[in-house]
Amino acid sequence: MKVFILLFVFSFFPYVNTLKNDFVWDDSSLITNNKWIKNLSNIDKFFIDYSTASDDKLNKIYRPFTTLSYAIDYTLWGLNPYGYHLTNVVLHFFVSLFLFLFIKYAFRNESFAFLTSLLFAVHPIHTEAVSWVKGRADILMTMFFILSLLFYNLNNYKEKRVYYFLSLICFTISIFSKETSVVLPIIILIFDFVVYQNINIKKYLPYLIIALCFILVRRIIIGSFAQCSWWGGSAYYTFLTMLFVIPIYFRLLFFPFNLCADYVFEVKKNFFSIEILVSILFILALIFITIVSLKTKNYIIFFCITFVIFSLLPVLNIVPIEVLLAERFLYLPSIGFCLFMGYYLDKFLTTDKIFGYTIFLIISILFFVTTYIRNFDWKDNFSLWYKTFLQNKKNFRAANNLALEYEKIGDYEKALNLYSYALTLPANISPKSSPQQLYARIHNNIGNIYFKTKNYRKAIEEYNTAIKMDPKYPQAYFNLGLLYKTINDLDKAVYYYQKAIELAPETAEYYNNLGIVYMLKDEYDEAIKMYNKALEINPNFTQVYSNLEIALKYKQKIK
């Protein structure tokens, strides 16, 4: 009970300030704008249609159990962010608790288990996963990953087949929460070798079958293995860049300070650059330590290092993903680091209790305070992007998103300055979008400010610039339609709304606005068609019902 209480205190209270945080960044596409999570009757669709995970159709993610968790949260809390953050914090506590139980039964050492799980609970690298609702995927995946290991070991320990089947079920939930769980069969093999000095391939086959089935299902549903193309347009450049990234991940585990929501650096293209050569030396040193630990039978250290390495593999762009480096990706790998720290702290406690407890308290308090303070940066979009921009003034995404926040609060001068500054920065932030497409969005945003300040001529110029840069950008056409409707040029408004609909035919708002213009043109039949189409796409679009009612009344009057 004492361990339970301490783990609760050290996993819950560092994150208690996140309960007042808002939705940030991608939470809008995953939750607030995602119509699918707002009805639990869509559960079956979560497993057969990846587009239910987000309202961003470019977002190729398939994590049905994570999406289901958001749907349950919506049923309980609506769009109150408090409930979603509470779920994240509670799940983080359970991960810490299950980690304690796994280590306790696996290594028969309660002190080692407690030290490891407490360090995991307070480690600042987890702030992105816990403070950001989107981080739920990593927490949920890790919780069932650890449960699968726990039940697997209980099967070895108590020889009850029910534990083995529970382990397989947990692995299935884990991998359908986030794909990075695919490495569990390798971790189980290493675990058996380390703890039992025994490898039984037959026991691993069901895990391998589950992993392969998931990969196949995901490939069929998403339509590809990769989320995007290679960074820099080349597998070789991506490989070089990930060589550079690996030491950063290890630095963040040992020194989790000056944390950043959005790491930006150039794609590496020169094998003989100093930074790549230093990275290679680091990786070679890591391999050397791993081999030495194996030869000297220091199996705990071998397990710690291999756990970190193998659990990082899925996010090292072996199969391209849209992120080069993210702190949330360390949520699972950090277990290996915490095992390493817990192992040596436990050794210190057996030889010199005062020294051991002193080191443990210093690290725990430092991590606790750092975590608590970092959570404030995730309070809302303004605080997140303000902090991120301060950390790196050359961050295109941070400059653009901070400008957007200034625009929202009506500080148009600062917003315009930041948008203009963003246009001078390199915009290679994702293989999914070209720099031209990203700059087009900036011009669209500048156009929005001129529109709001009634400088219609400049607004039209900016929207047209956006369209020239990205002719398939529907929002710029939509905004032009809105502007021409405002200045009562209804024919042009219809033209641009129709162009927007051609490019994004599943956007209910576009049909609703086109319906309004048809109403102004006294074309009630066309207006009714547009309203019905909007409701077909989004039956919860309440404004459309009143618009449709008005259109039907006017049509009746004409008759």
N, C-alpha and C positions, 0 to 999 in steps of 0.2 A: 504493500500500500504506500509506503514511504517513497519508493521509486516511482510509482504511478503519479503521486502528487508532484514530486520534483520535476518529472518529465512534462507534466501538464504546465507547471509554472514556467519552465524554461522554453517551452514550445509555443505557449499561448501568449504570455505577457510581452515578449519582444514584439509581437505583432498586434497587440491590442489597439494600437493607434491606427491600424489599417482599416478598422471597422467603420471609421468616418470617411474613408477614401471614396472617391467617385469611380466610375468606369473611365478607363483611359485607353488611348491608342486603338488597337484592334478590337477592343471590347465592343465597340459600336457595331462592327460587322458581324461579330460572333454572337452578340446578345441583343443590344438595344434595337438594331435594325433587322434582326433575323426573325422573320415571321414564323419559321418552322418550329422554333423552340417554344412558341407561345400556345401550343396545343399538344398535349401528351398523346393525342391520337396519331401523331406523326412518328411515333417511335419506330415503326417498321421502316419508314423512309430513311431514318438516320443510318440504317444498315445497308441500304441499297442505292442511296443517292448522295454523293459527296457534297453536292451543292447545298444540302440542308445544314451543313456545318457553318456556313457563312453567307452573307448577302453579297460578298465579293466573288464574282464568278471566276476571277483569276486565281483565287485561293484554293489550290489543289490539296486539300487536307481531308483525310478520311479517319476520323476518330469518334466512332458512334457512341461509345460509352461516355466520353467527355461531353459530347453534344447532349446526350440524355441527362447528364448531371445538370447542365444549364437549364434544360426543360423542367426538371424537377424544382430547381431553384426558382424558375419563373412562376411555377404553380404555387409555390409557397410565399414568394416575396414580390411577385410582379417585377417591376424594374427598379426596385429599391436596392442599391448596391451593397447596403449593409449585409443583407442575407448572403450574397455571393461571396463577400469577403469573409464572413463568418464561416462559411463552408470551407473555404481554402484553409483558414487557420485551424479548424477542427481536423481536417484531413491531414494537415502537417503534423499535428499532435499524434494522430494514429500512425503515421509513417515512423515517427520517432519511437513510439511504443512498440510497434511490430519489429523495428530494427533491434531494440533492446532484447526482445524475446528470441529473435533469430540468433543473435550473437550468444546469448546466455545458453541456449540449448546446443548450439553448434560447437562452441569452444569451452563449454562447461566452466565459465568464469563470469560471475555476476558483476564483479567490479569492472572488468574490461568492457562488458556489455553496457553498463551504466555510463561510463566515461565516454564511450563512443557515441551512444545515442544522445547524450546531453550535448556533446559538441555538435552533433548533426542538427539538433533542435535550434541552436543559437547561431549557427554559421551564417555570416552576412551574405554569402554568395546565394543564399536561398531567397533573398528579398524579392528578386524579380519574379520567381515562381509563385511565391505566397502573396505578395502585395498586389500583383497584377492578376486579375481574374483569368486572363488567358493562360496564365501559368498553371491553371488547374490540370491541364493535360499531363504535365510532368509530375505533378503530385499524385494524381490518380494512378498513372502508369507505375510510378515507383512504389506506391502503397501495395498494389497487387503483385508487383515484382517481388517485393520482400516477403509478402504472404506466401507466394509460391515457393520461395526458398525455404521459408519456415516450415511449411507443410511437407516439403520434400525431405528436409532433414528429420522431421518428426517421424516420417515413414521409415527412414534409415535407423532411427533411434529406437522407435517402439514397434516397428515392423507391423503396422496396421495399414492395409491397402487403401482404406478410406482417406488417409492423409495424402497418398499419392494422387488420387483422383481430385481431391481438393486443390492440390498443387497445380494440376493441369487446368482446372477451372479458373483458378486465379491467374495463371499465365495467359489464358484466353482473354480474360477481361482486361489484363494489363496491356496486351498487344493491340487490342481493339480500343484502348484508351489513347495510346500513342505508339507509333511504329518503332520507336527506339528500343522497346522491350524485346525486339527480335533477338538480341544477344543473350537472352537468358540461358538457352541450351549450352552455350560456351561457358558461362559463369558457373553453371551447375557442374559441368565436367571438371573445371578447375577446382571448385569447392570440394568435390569428391576426392580429387587427388591430394589436396592440401590437408583435409581433415581426416579422411579415411585411407589415404594412400591406395585408393582402389578406383578403377574406372570400369564402368559397366555400360557398354554402348547400347544395349537393349533398353536400358532405363531412360536413355536420352532420346530414343527414336520418337516417342509420342510428342515430345516438346518440339522436335525438329519438324514433324508432320504439321503441327499446329502453326509453326512459324511459316512454313512453305505455303500452307493453305491461306494464311493471312496475306502473304505477299501476292499470291495469285488473285485472291478476291480484290485486294486493293488495286492491283494492276487492271483488272476488268472494270472496276467501278470508276476509277480516276481516268483510265485510258493511257496511262504511262507509269513507268517506275519513278521517273524524276519529277520534281516540282517545277523545274525550269531548265534552261540551257546552262552550259558550263560558264563559270565566271570568266570574264575576259574572252569569251568565245572559244576557249581551249581547255581540254582536260589537263594538259601539261601546266598551264598557268594556274588552274585551280589547285593542282597538286602542290605547286611551289607555294602558293598562298597558304594552304593548310599546313605546310611545314612550318611556316611563320607563326601560325595560330596556335599550334600545340603547346609551345612553351608558355604562351599567354594564359592558357587554361590552367596550367600548373601553378603559374604565379598567382592567379586569382584564388586558387585553393589555399595556398600558403599565406598569401598577403591579400585578403579580400577588402582592400581599401580603394578609395577613389573609383567606386563602382559606376558603371555607365550603362544607360539603357540602350544605346545604339553605338556600337563600335564601328568606326569608319577608318579604312586605310585602303591604299591602292592595291589592286591585284598585282601580285609579284610576277615578274617576267624574266628575271635574270638569276640563273642558278648560282652564279659566282658572286652575288652581292653579299656584303658583310652580314646582313640580317639573316639571310638564308643559310649561310655557312655556320653562323652561331647557332641557329635553330637545329641544324643537322648535328652539330656537336652535342647539344643538349639531348637530342633524341638518342644518339649513340651512347651517351652516358647513362641514360635511363635503361636502355637495353642491357648495358653492361651490369648495372645494379640488379636488374631482374635475373640475369643469368647467374650472377654470384649468389644471390639469395636462394636460387634453386639448387646450386651445387653445394652450398653450405647447409642446406636443409632448413633454411630460415623461411619456412613455408608461409608464415603469416605475412611477412613483407612481400613475398612473391604474390600472394593472393591480393594484397592491397594494391600493388602496382598494376597487376593484370586486370583487376576489377575496374580501375580508372581507365586504362587504355581501351579495353574491349567495350565498355559502356559509352565511351566517346566515339567509337568507330562510326555509328550511324549518322552522326552529325558532322563528320569530317569531309563531307562532300564527295565521298566515293561514288554515291549516287547524288547528283546535284540537288541541293536544296537552296532556298532563296535567302539564306542567312549564312554569313561566314563565321560569325562568332556571337554567342549570346550566353549570358550568365545563367539563364534558366536551363540551358543544356547541361549544366554541371550539377543539377539537383540529384540525379542518380549517381553519376561518377563520384560525387563528393563523399559517398559512403566509403569508398576505398581510402580516401584521405583521412576521414574520421576514424576508420579502423586503425590506420597507421598511427595517428596521434593517440588514440585510446590505448593502443598496445604499449607504446613507450611510456605514457603517463602511468599506466598500471605497473609497469616495471619500476618506475621511480618510487611509487607508493610502497612497494615491497622492500626497497632498499633504504629510502629516506623519505618518510611520510611528510615531514615538514616541507621539504623541497618540492616533493610531488604535488602536495595540495596547494602550495603557493603558485606553482606554474599553472596548475589547473584553474585556480580561481582567477588569476590574471587573464588567462586566455578566455575563460567563460564570460567574465565581466566585460572585457574589451569587445568580444563578439556580440554580447547582449546589447551593449550601448550602441555599437556601430549599426547593428540591425535596426534598432529602434529609430535612430536618427535617419538612416537611409529611407525608411518607410515614408517619411514626410515628402521625399522627392516624388513619390508615386501618388500623392494626394489627389491631384487632378491633372488634366492635360497641360495647363499653364505651368504648374510647378515642375512637371516632368520635363517639358521641353525647354523651359528656362534653365534648369540645371544642366541638361544635356548640351545646350548651346554654349553655356559658360565653360563646359569642359573641353569643347572642341568647336571653335568658331568657323571651322571649315566643313562642318557637318551640314550637308545640303538639306537632309530631312529635318534636322532640328531647326534650322533657319526658317524653312517653309512652315513647319507646324507651329513654331512660336509666333510667326507672323499671323497665322490663322487664328491663334488665340487672342492676339492683340486686336485683330479685326472683330472678333466676337464681342469684345468688351467696348468696341467703338473707338479705340485708339488707332485711327486710320493712318496717321502720320508714321507711327512706329511700324505699323503693318506694311505700309508701302516701302519704307526704307529697308525692312528685312526681306520683303519679296524681291526688291531690286538687287539686294546683296546676294540673295540665293541664286539669282540668274548668273552671277559671276563665279559660282562654285562648280566643281565637277559633280555631275549627277549620276555617277556610276554606282547607285545604291542597290540595284537588283537586276539580275539578268532578265526578269520578267518585263521590264520597261526600259526603253532606250532613253538616253539623255534628252532627245528631242521631245519624247512623250512627256517626260517629267517637267521640262521647261514649259511645255504647252499648258500644263496645270498651273504653273506659276502665273503665266499671262492671263489665264482664266480667273485666277484669284485676284489679280490686279484689276481686271475688268469688273469684278464684283464690287470692289471698293469704289471705283468710279461710278458704277451704277447706283450704289447706295448714296453717293454724294451728288447724284443727278448730273454728273458730267458724262452725258450719254455719248457724245462724240468719241471721247477717249475710251469709254467702255466698249463701244463697237470696234474700235481699232484693236484693243487688247483681245477681245473674243475672236476676231478674225485672224489675229496673229496666232492664237492658240490653235485654230482650225488649220491654218497653213502648216504649222509644225506637226499636228496630228489630226489628219482629216477624219479619223475614226473615233474622235473624242466626243461622245454624245452630250456631255454636260455643257460644253461650249455652245453647241447648237441650241440646247434647251435654254441657256441663259440669254442668247440672242432672241429667241422666241419670246421670252419673258420681257425683255427690254422693248421689243417692238410692240408687244401688247400694251406696255405701259405708256408708250408715246402714241398709241392708237393707230399704228400701222398694222392692221389686222391681217392683211394678206401675207406680209412678210412673217408675221408671227406664226401663221399656219404653216408656212414653208419650213421654218426652222424647227418647229415642234415636230413636224412630220419627219424631218431629217434625223432628229434625236431618236424618234421611235424606230426608224429603220435600223439604227445602230444599237439600240437597247430596247427591243420589243417587249421585254418583261418588266419594264419600269412603270408601275401604276401611276405615279405622279405625272409622267409625261402625257398620258391619255387624259387625265383629269384636267390638266392645264389646256390641252388642245380642245377639250369639251367646253371649257369656259370661253375660249375665243369663238368657237362656233355659236355659242349662245349670244355673244355680242354681235355676231353677224346675222342673228335670227335664223340660223340653220339648225333647228332643234332636233331634227332626225339624226344629223351627224353628231350633235352634242350627246344625244342619248346613246348612240353607238359607242362613243368614246368612254362615257361614264360606265357603261356595262362592261366594257373591256377592262377598265381600271378595277372594277369590283371582281371580275373574273380572276385577275392576278392577285388582288389583295382584298378579300372580303371584309377585312377589319378597317378599311379606309373610310372612317366615319364621315369625313367631309363630302365624299362622293355621293353618299346617300341623299344628303340635303340638296346637292347640286342636281342630282337626277330627278328628285321630286319637283324642283323648280322647273326643270326642262319639260317634264311631263305636263305640268300645269299650263305652261305657255303654249305647248303644242295643242292642248285641249281647248284653250281659248281661241286659237286660230280656227279650229274646226267649228 
